[in-house]
Each structure stands twice: as structure tokens, then as C-alpha cells.
Amino acid sequence: MSPIRSLGNRIASFRNKFGNTGLNAVNPAPLVTKATGGDITFIEGGYTYHVYTTTGASTFVVDKGPITAQYLVVGGGGATGQTGGGGGGGGGAGGLLNSTVPLANNPYPVVVGAGGAYTSATNITSGLDSKFNTAVAAGGGRGGHYNPSSGYVGADAGGSGGGAEAKDRDTGNGAGNVYAPNSPLHPAPAPGQGNAGGSSPSPNNPGNDTGGGGGGGAGGAGGDVSAPTPKAGDGGNGLAVPWVPPAYGTPGPDGSLRYFAGGGGGGGQNLAGGSGGYGGGGDGNGSGSGSGSPGTANTGGGAGAPSSGNGANGGSGIVIVRYT
């Protein structure tokens, strides 16, 4: 028998046993899910994922339940503002919630919080809350800054608090685990979501009063400005979420796990700027006149602070739901 005929017999035998599948299939099998909703839906590793990245309200509808859903909800990160002769405070990260919940056949509300916005020297906001079902992740607090109309403005509290502005002696850094002032739930507590922003030194600490504190992150507090280190405060690190696919979040120190909700670095007018925390925190600007870096979109990262320039926007939040 010729090699070609032998190959044809093998293909025919395979088709008789398995049908027209694999490379010869004309139409791939449709995506079968137990729920609808999200900007992106896909199956990976036996789980169905629904990912919400567009800011605003939406729904997650279970129509083939019941299911047990694992979810990640991250609020929007806080913005940073202009400074008045000293580095600004980093924006606080949005709060982070990572848990599971049983769900029946029903629609469930979803909200992706926008990052805080720097729109002018007198209009700097904290991040907005994100929500899945009844779980609400608080927006991150804005960093301390200088307002030309009202003077030095303290950092806001939030899922994680903003860092203190370099010359903001009275109101200081923002607390974590609190819904931000522009949240409809303010001032209710938000336990287990984040950490406080870093502080800035007093005016009686010469040579060290030109750096802002770092914004708090979900995994750690924002860094303080300290005398031995000529650097503004670093943003607090976010948290790794091992089950999230690599397309989302930002890499951590080992480059594999994905992090969310990192705080923004403080600004330093005559110091090096603080580094943003793992999880999308923006870097602070230092040693000159410049703006900070924005928080990374869909991570809830806080914005980095300026040295003496304009502020920056916080990163938007995200909602990810998966089930088997």
C-alpha cells in the first residue's frame, strides 16, 4: 500500500471514531457560560472569567446557577495635586476585596470606580468605589497638596489613605480602611481594605521638609519621609491575587504574581521622588519641577505626586468574577 493511501485510511479511521473535530472543524464550539456580563468573558484552566474594566454601573446575571463565584473588587485610586514649595503626597490606592460568594439565578450589581481626577489646581478628587453584589471596595484617598484658593490641604482617607504634602503640617496623612469623602457611604468604615498614607516631617526638621509621604497600598502603609534618606516616601505595596490571569494587574517582585492597589509615590522638590507601590502605583517626581505619574488603569493604583508641577490621576478600579 502506498504511503498516501495509508495516511488516507488513518484519517478516515480517526473521523469514524471521533468525528470532524480539531483542525478540520469548520465552526468552533460556542462559549458556554452560566452567567452573562462584563467587558471580557473567557474560559481558562477550567474557570469562566467575567472581567469588568469600563468605569460605571453594570450587571452580572446568573442564568444557569446556582454558582459559587470568586471575585476581586478594587476601588479607584486617589489623585494628586499641585504643591506649594514642597513635594506633594502620593495618592492612596483603592480598597481591595478578594473573596467568594454563593449566587442564585439573579442579576447582581457591578460598579467599576473611576480613579480620582486632577482637573485643576483647585479640583483634585479621591477615587470612587467599586462594587460587586454587596461587596464595596472603597476609593483611594487623594494625596495632600496645595490649593491656591485655600492653602495647604491634607490628604484624604480612603480604602488606602493619601500621603501628606511636604508643608502640610496640620492635617497630615490620610487614614486607610475608610470610605473616601466623595463616597455615598462616607464615613462608614471599610475594614480590611488598605492602609494609611505616609507622613511628612515637621517644619522644625530642616533639610527634610521638601518631600511628601507615599500613598497607602492594600498590602502596606505609605512610606514616611525620614531624615537619613534623601527621598520622598514610597507608595505602599498592593496585594498579589494568585488566581488572576497575567493580562490583569501589574507584576510584583518575582514577575509572576499579579498585584493590585499600590499606593502612589510622594513628590520631592529637592529630593528623589518616591517609587509607586507594586500594583499600579504611580511614581512621584523629584529633584526639579515636574508632574507625578498617574496610577495604572484597572489596578486601583494611586497617582504619584509632583515635585512642584501639576498633579496626576489615580488608576481606575476593576471587578473580576470567576466560577467553575
Backbone torsions as a table, in degrees:
resi	resn	phi	psi	omega
1	MET	NA	138.1	-178.6
2	SER	-70.9	154.5	178.1
3	PRO	-58.3	-36.2	-177.8
4	ILE	-67.7	-44.5	179.1
5	ARG	-64.3	-39.5	178.5
6	SER	-60.0	-43.6	178.5
7	LEU	-63.6	-40.3	179.2
8	GLY	-63.6	-39.6	177.7
9	ASN	-63.5	-37.7	179.4
10	ARG	-66.2	-42.1	178.7
11	ILE	-63.0	-43.4	179.4
12	ALA	-62.3	-41.2	178.4
13	SER	-62.8	-40.3	179.2
14	PHE	-63.2	-43.2	-179.3
15	ARG	-65.2	-40.1	178.9
16	ASN	-61.7	-32.7	-176.1
17	LYS	-86.4	-40.7	-171.9
18	PHE	-114.8	-11.6	-177.4
19	GLY	82.8	-177.7	-179.1
20	ASN	-82.5	80.4	179.7
21	THR	-117.9	-178.2	173.9
22	GLY	69.1	-136.7	-172.8
23	LEU	-65.4	-23.9	-177.2
24	ASN	-89.9	-3.7	179.7
25	ALA	-69.2	129.8	-178.2
26	VAL	-77.4	-44.9	-177.9
27	ASN	-117.3	121.8	178.2
28	PRO	-66.5	156.3	179.4
29	ALA	-63.4	140.1	179.9
30	PRO	-67.5	155.8	177.8
31	LEU	-74.2	113.9	-178.1
32	VAL	-100.0	120.2	-178.3
33	THR	-127.4	166.2	176.8
34	LYS	-101.7	-0.1	-178.3
35	ALA	-153.8	166.1	176.8
36	THR	-128.0	158.3	177.8
37	GLY	125.6	158.7	178.2
38	GLY	104.7	157.7	175.2
39	ASP	-74.5	-30.8	-177.9
40	ILE	-138.1	133.8	175.0
41	THR	-129.3	132.0	179.7
42	PHE	-156.0	164.6	177.6
43	ILE	-114.2	130.7	179.8
44	GLU	-149.2	128.7	176.9
45	GLY	60.6	31.2	179.4
46	GLY	85.4	-1.9	178.8
47	TYR	-109.6	145.6	170.2
48	THR	-97.8	128.8	-178.1
49	TYR	-110.8	138.5	169.9
50	HIS	-122.4	118.9	-174.8
51	VAL	-116.1	126.6	179.6
52	TYR	-110.5	117.2	-178.2
53	THR	-120.3	-17.8	-178.9
54	THR	-82.4	128.2	-178.1
55	THR	-66.8	146.1	-179.1
56	GLY	116.1	-173.4	-173.6
57	ALA	-90.7	146.4	178.7
58	SER	-154.4	-168.2	177.9
59	THR	-140.2	157.1	171.3
60	PHE	-122.3	118.1	-172.8
61	VAL	-113.6	115.9	175.1
62	VAL	-87.8	121.1	-179.1
63	ASP	-123.4	-3.4	177.0
64	LYS	-135.0	42.7	-177.8
65	GLY	-84.8	-171.3	3.7
66	PRO	-77.5	159.1	176.9
67	ILE	-133.7	161.3	168.0
68	THR	-109.6	112.9	-174.6
69	ALA	-98.3	133.8	169.3
70	GLN	-98.3	134.7	-174.6
71	TYR	-136.3	151.7	169.8
72	LEU	-123.2	126.2	177.9
73	VAL	-127.2	123.5	-179.2
74	VAL	-127.7	126.8	177.4
75	GLY	-75.5	166.0	177.8
76	GLY	-70.1	144.8	-179.7
77	GLY	-79.2	156.4	-179.1
78	GLY	-77.9	151.6	178.8
79	ALA	-87.6	172.6	173.8
80	THR	-124.8	157.7	-176.3
81	GLY	-123.4	-176.3	178.4
82	GLN	-66.2	163.8	178.8
83	THR	-120.7	163.7	-179.3
84	GLY	-124.8	68.4	179.0
85	GLY	93.1	12.3	177.6
86	GLY	-163.1	162.7	-177.7
87	GLY	-65.6	148.1	178.9
88	GLY	-83.6	165.0	176.0
89	GLY	-85.5	142.5	179.6
90	GLY	-68.6	152.2	177.4
91	GLY	-74.3	141.5	177.1
92	GLY	-76.1	147.8	177.8
93	ALA	-73.4	155.9	172.0
94	GLY	-67.2	153.4	176.0
95	GLY	-63.9	154.4	-177.2
96	LEU	-128.1	129.3	176.5
97	LEU	-126.5	129.4	-177.2
98	ASN	-136.5	107.3	-173.3
99	SER	-158.1	-170.6	177.1
100	THR	-129.9	157.3	179.9
101	VAL	-154.7	137.9	174.0
102	PRO	-78.6	138.2	-177.0
103	LEU	-132.3	134.3	175.1
104	ALA	-92.8	-179.4	178.8
105	ASN	-70.6	98.0	-179.0
106	ASN	-162.9	162.7	168.5
107	PRO	-84.3	145.2	-179.4
108	TYR	-130.1	137.3	-176.4
109	PRO	-72.3	143.1	175.5
110	VAL	-132.0	134.8	174.0
111	VAL	-135.1	131.4	172.0
112	VAL	-105.6	117.3	-176.7
113	GLY	-76.5	137.7	175.5
114	ALA	-74.1	152.7	172.1
115	GLY	-70.1	152.9	175.3
116	GLY	-59.0	151.3	-172.8
117	ALA	-117.7	138.6	166.1
118	TYR	-100.9	106.6	179.6
119	THR	-109.5	-22.4	175.3
120	SER	-165.8	173.3	-179.1
121	ALA	-64.2	-19.7	-179.3
122	THR	-109.8	8.2	-177.9
123	ASN	-139.0	90.1	179.1
124	ILE	-126.6	130.1	-172.5
125	THR	-122.3	159.8	171.2
126	SER	-79.6	167.8	177.5
127	GLY	-72.5	163.7	179.5
128	LEU	-100.2	155.4	-178.2
129	ASP	-69.2	150.3	169.2
130	SER	-113.8	156.7	-173.7
131	LYS	-148.0	142.5	166.2
132	PHE	-137.3	120.1	-176.6
133	ASN	57.4	-116.4	178.5
134	THR	-102.8	-0.3	-179.4
135	ALA	-85.3	121.1	-177.9
136	VAL	-120.2	115.5	176.4
137	ALA	-92.0	123.3	-174.3
138	ALA	-70.6	146.6	173.2
139	GLY	-68.4	152.8	179.6
140	GLY	-78.4	149.0	-178.6
141	GLY	-75.5	144.7	176.6
142	ARG	-70.0	152.7	179.0
143	GLY	-76.9	156.0	175.1
144	GLY	-62.8	144.3	-173.7
145	HIS	-158.9	179.2	178.3
146	TYR	-108.4	127.2	177.4
147	ASN	-108.0	118.9	-176.9
148	PRO	-58.1	-23.9	-178.8
149	SER	-86.7	-31.8	-173.2
150	SER	-126.4	2.1	178.0
151	GLY	88.2	-152.0	-176.2
152	TYR	-74.5	133.7	-175.8
153	VAL	-118.8	128.6	-179.6
154	GLY	-71.0	160.1	178.2
155	ALA	-69.1	151.2	176.9
156	ASP	-88.7	151.8	167.8
157	ALA	-75.3	164.8	178.9
158	GLY	-177.5	-164.5	172.9
159	GLY	-50.9	-47.7	160.6
160	SER	-126.6	145.1	-174.6
161	GLY	-83.5	156.1	175.9
162	GLY	-75.3	158.3	177.1
163	GLY	-82.0	156.2	-178.8
164	ALA	-75.1	144.3	173.9
165	GLU	-73.2	151.8	-172.5
166	ALA	-58.0	-37.0	-178.5
167	LYS	-108.2	16.6	-179.9
168	ASP	-88.8	87.4	-170.9
169	ARG	-84.2	-22.1	-168.3
170	ASP	-98.8	-41.9	-173.9
171	THR	-98.4	-26.4	168.1
172	GLY	68.1	-153.6	-173.5
173	ASN	-82.7	162.1	-179.7
174	GLY	-93.4	145.7	177.8
175	ALA	-77.0	155.9	173.1
176	GLY	-97.7	173.3	177.2
177	ASN	61.8	35.9	177.4
178	VAL	-136.6	140.1	174.4
179	TYR	-68.2	136.3	-174.3
180	ALA	-64.1	158.4	-176.6
181	PRO	-57.8	-28.6	179.5
182	ASN	-91.4	11.8	176.0
183	SER	-84.5	142.2	175.5
184	PRO	-66.1	-14.0	-179.1
185	LEU	-95.4	-4.7	-178.5
186	HIS	-59.1	138.9	4.4
187	PRO	-104.9	37.6	-179.2
188	ALA	-61.7	146.0	178.3
189	PRO	-70.5	156.4	178.3
190	ALA	-132.0	71.8	-171.0
191	PRO	-63.9	146.0	173.0
192	GLY	73.0	22.0	-175.7
193	GLN	-108.9	-23.0	-175.6
194	GLY	-174.8	-157.9	-173.2
195	ASN	-144.0	168.1	-178.2
196	ALA	-74.0	157.2	173.2
197	GLY	-77.7	166.4	-179.7
198	GLY	-81.7	160.8	-177.8
199	SER	-101.4	166.1	176.7
200	SER	-118.8	152.3	-174.7
201	PRO	-71.2	166.7	178.9
202	SER	-78.5	164.6	179.9
203	PRO	-68.2	-12.3	178.1
204	ASN	-88.5	11.2	179.4
205	ASN	-112.6	77.7	-171.5
206	PRO	-61.1	148.3	178.3
207	GLY	79.8	0.8	-174.1
208	ASN	-134.9	14.7	-173.1
209	ASP	-104.8	22.0	-180.0
210	THR	-117.5	16.0	178.6
211	GLY	-121.4	140.7	177.1
212	GLY	-93.9	156.2	177.2
213	GLY	-75.3	154.5	178.1
214	GLY	-78.3	151.2	175.0
215	GLY	-72.2	147.8	179.1
216	GLY	-70.4	152.9	176.8
217	GLY	-119.9	168.4	-179.8
218	ALA	-63.8	-26.5	-177.7
219	GLY	-102.7	-6.7	-178.1
220	GLY	-173.6	157.8	-179.9
221	ALA	-70.7	156.9	174.1
222	GLY	-67.2	149.6	-177.9
223	GLY	-76.3	143.8	174.3
224	ASP	-84.1	160.6	170.4
225	VAL	-87.4	123.8	-176.6
226	SER	-123.8	151.0	-173.6
227	ALA	-59.2	-41.9	-175.6
228	PRO	-70.3	-18.5	-173.7
229	THR	-112.9	116.5	-178.7
230	PRO	-78.2	64.5	-176.2
231	LYS	-153.4	143.5	173.1
232	ALA	-67.6	166.8	-176.4
233	GLY	-68.5	138.0	175.4
234	ASP	-76.6	151.7	173.1
235	GLY	-70.3	145.6	176.3
236	GLY	-67.3	142.9	179.3
237	ASN	-68.7	150.7	173.1
238	GLY	-82.9	-160.5	-179.5
239	LEU	-118.4	144.7	173.9
240	ALA	-80.7	140.0	176.2
241	VAL	-121.2	96.6	-168.7
242	PRO	-60.8	-27.9	-174.4
243	TRP	-85.9	-5.2	-178.9
244	VAL	-79.5	132.4	178.9
245	PRO	-62.2	157.7	-173.3
246	PRO	-68.4	-7.7	178.6
247	ALA	-75.2	-10.1	-173.9
248	TYR	-123.7	157.4	-175.7
249	GLY	73.1	-168.5	176.4
250	THR	-128.8	154.1	-177.5
251	PRO	-69.1	149.1	176.0
252	GLY	-94.1	-160.7	-175.5
253	PRO	-63.6	-28.7	-180.0
254	ASP	-93.7	-3.0	175.6
255	GLY	80.1	-1.5	-176.2
256	SER	-108.9	-58.5	-178.6
257	LEU	-65.8	148.8	-178.1
258	ARG	-100.2	131.4	-176.5
259	TYR	-109.7	150.0	176.7
260	PHE	-135.6	158.6	170.9
261	ALA	63.8	53.7	172.9
262	GLY	-91.4	145.1	179.4
263	GLY	-79.4	155.0	178.2
264	GLY	-81.4	147.7	178.7
265	GLY	-74.7	149.3	176.6
266	GLY	-74.9	157.4	177.5
267	GLY	-93.6	150.1	179.1
268	GLY	-132.9	112.9	-176.5
269	GLN	-66.1	-40.8	176.9
270	ASN	-120.5	18.2	179.5
271	LEU	-128.6	164.9	171.3
272	ALA	-65.3	143.0	177.1
273	GLY	-71.3	152.7	177.8
274	GLY	-74.5	148.9	178.6
275	SER	-81.2	144.6	174.1
276	GLY	-70.5	147.7	-180.0
277	GLY	-74.8	153.1	173.7
278	TYR	-53.6	133.5	-177.7
279	GLY	108.7	31.3	171.5
280	GLY	89.3	8.5	176.8
281	GLY	-68.3	135.7	179.1
282	GLY	-78.1	149.9	177.5
283	ASP	-78.0	143.1	173.3
284	GLY	-79.9	152.2	177.9
285	ASN	-89.2	148.7	-178.8
286	GLY	-145.2	164.9	172.0
287	SER	53.5	51.7	178.1
288	GLY	159.1	-156.1	179.0
289	SER	-117.0	108.6	-177.8
290	GLY	-167.2	163.0	-179.3
291	SER	-86.4	159.6	173.5
292	GLY	-81.2	173.2	179.4
293	SER	-93.8	142.0	178.6
294	PRO	-69.5	157.6	171.3
295	GLY	-68.6	151.2	-178.3
296	THR	-72.1	133.0	179.7
297	ALA	-58.0	142.4	176.1
298	ASN	61.7	28.4	170.9
299	THR	-123.5	-15.6	-172.5
300	GLY	73.4	17.6	-179.1
301	GLY	-69.7	140.0	175.7
302	GLY	-74.8	153.1	179.5
303	ALA	-74.3	148.7	170.6
304	GLY	-77.4	151.1	-175.1
305	ALA	-93.2	154.1	177.2
306	PRO	-80.6	161.8	171.8
307	SER	-80.8	-48.5	173.0
308	SER	-156.0	17.2	-178.8
309	GLY	-104.3	-149.1	-179.0
310	ASN	-78.9	161.3	176.6
311	GLY	-81.1	-171.8	-177.5
312	ALA	-143.2	163.0	-178.5
313	ASN	-86.4	148.1	172.1
314	GLY	-77.7	159.3	178.2
315	GLY	-76.4	141.9	177.1
316	SER	-66.3	161.7	178.4
317	GLY	-84.4	-168.2	-179.0
318	ILE	-159.2	153.4	171.3
319	VAL	-131.2	126.2	176.9
320	ILE	-126.1	129.9	179.6
321	VAL	-125.7	137.2	175.0
322	ARG	-140.1	158.0	179.4
323	TYR	-159.8	166.1	176.7
324	THR	-102.0	NA	NA
